[in-house]
Amino acid sequence: MTKNEVLKSWVEQYSGPLLKRAAYLLSDKAEAEDLVQEVFLAAFSSYDSFEGKSLPLTWLTAILNRKAADFYRKKYKSEPEIKLDHFFDETGSWKNNAVLNDWNVSEKEPELLDNKDFNKILEECIEDLPSRWKIPLKMYYLQEKKAPEVSQELQISATNLWKILQRGRMQLRECLDFNWFANL
């Protein structure tokens, strides 16, 4: 088979699994579709380097993962600075100490992560985070990547990562307080 025929068969066979993985990594269908197209363009360009020692899907998935890391790196670096005026006053003190208090969750309340309604609100709260917080938070907590890996992929220091994760958790907490726990 020619290079074009092989790649055409790969597009037919592997577009579905690659799109599913890309949608999981990016949480945006349109961006995921664009990323999969980039994967096939990269595969076409570097087809001669594919030695056949792994399955084509494995090779394409590796390309996808690198493209996703590039996507996040570019998006993370291009965002404007985030203001923390919402949490802190001009002296650096908390505006609302309630974010430090424990939630009063009833013992009768089912395990929250098993609750479909809670998960929907949690997902909405995560998506409402600024990209500079959402991206590291998803990588660390949802994709379960280790802190050094997240820091390396986003090209940020470990200290910066921990601060970003803390700020993201605070924003999530406030969103969940308002949209879930206030309604209990």
N, C-alpha and C positions, 0 to 999 in steps of 0.2 A: 504494500500500500504506500501511496505517496504521503508526504508530510501533510498536505491539505486534507486528504481523506482520513488520516489518523486523527487529526485535530477536530475534524467535523464529527467523527464518531465520539470523541471525548466530550465535545460540547453536548451532544445528544445524551450521552450516558451520565455525565457528571455535573451537569448544570444544576439539577435538583438538589443533590447533597451539598454542593458548594454554596448554593443560594441559601439553603437552610442554615449552614454554618455562618455565613456572612451576616444573615439577619440576626442570628444570636449574638454575634460579636458587635454589631453596630446598632442594633435596635431600631433600624430604619430601613424599610423595604427598598426605597429608591436608591439609597446609598449602597445597600447590599447588592442590588442589581448592577450598579456601576462598578462595584468592586469585583464582581465575578467576571464582568467583561474585561477589566484590567488583567485579571488572572489569565484569561485565555489569550490576551494580547501578549502578555509576558511569556506564556508557554510557547506561543508561536515564535517569538523572537529567540527564545533560548531552547528550542526543541532539540537542537543538535547536542546540547549538553545532557539531555535525558538519556541515561545509560540503560534504563530498563531494569535496574537492580531493585527497584521498588515498584509497587503498583502505580499506575498513572494517577489514581485518586490521591494517593499519599503524596506524590510529588506536587500535584495541583493544590492540595490542602496546605502544604508547606509554603507555596507561593502566596496563597490566600492569607495565611497567618502573617507573613511578612508585609503584605499590602495593608492588612488591617492595622498592624503596628505603625506603619508609615502614615496611615490615615489619622490615627489618634495623635501621633506625634505632631503632625502638621496642624490638626485642629486645636490641639492643646496649646501649641505655641502661638497660634494666631488670635486667640481670644483676648479681649481687653482685660485689664486688671479688675478684680472683683472687690467691691467695697463691702466692708463689714459694719457699716453704719447701722444695719438692722439689729446687730447683736450688741455692739459696744458704743459707748458714748465717746466724746472727744478726749476724755481722760484715760480711756482704755478699760473702763469699768463696765460690767454687765448692765445692760439696760433692763433686762428682765431676768431676775434670778430664778424664775420658775423652770428654766431649762435645766437647772441643776437638781431639781427635785425628782424623786422617784415617781413613776406612774402608779396609780392605784388600780391595779388589775385584779378583778374579782377572781377568787379561786374557782368559781363556777364558770368563768370565761374559758372556752375551749382553747386548746393550743393555737395561738394566733396564726402561725404559719400554715395551719391546716384549714384556716378560715378563708374561703374564696373572696369574700367581700373585703376583708383586711388586705389580702394579697393584691387586690385591684387598687386599693388606695395606696398601698406601699409602692406599687409600680408607678402610679401616677406621681407620687411624691419624688421618687427617684428621677423620673423623666423631667420634672420641673427644676431640678438642680441645675446650676450653671455648668456648662461643659467642663470647666476647669476642676469641678468637684465630682461631677457625675462619672467622668471617664475613669479616674483613678479608683473611685469607690466601686464601680462595676468590675474593674479588673481585679481588685483586691478581694472583695467580698463575694461577688457572683461568679467570676471566673476562677476564683481561689488561687490567684497567682501570688507568689511570695513577694514581699516588699522589695527586695533587691531587683527582682525581675520587672516589677512595675516601674520602679525608679529608673531603671536602665531604658526600658521601652519609651518612657515619657521624657527621658533625659532631664530628670529632676533629682535633687538630693533626697536622701532618706528623711532628713529633718523636714524638708518641704512636704514630702509625701505624708508624713504623720500629721502635719498641720492641716493639710488639705482634707485628709480623712476625718480629722476631728471636726472641722468646719462643716463638712458634708453631713456627718452624723448629727450635728446640732441642727442643721437646716431640716434634715429628715425628721428629727424629733419634733420640731415645731410644727411641721406639716402634719405629722401623725397626731400630735396633740389636738390640733385644730380640726382635722378631718375624721379622726376615729375616736380618740379617747374622750373628747369633749361631748361626744354623742352617746357615751355609755350610760 
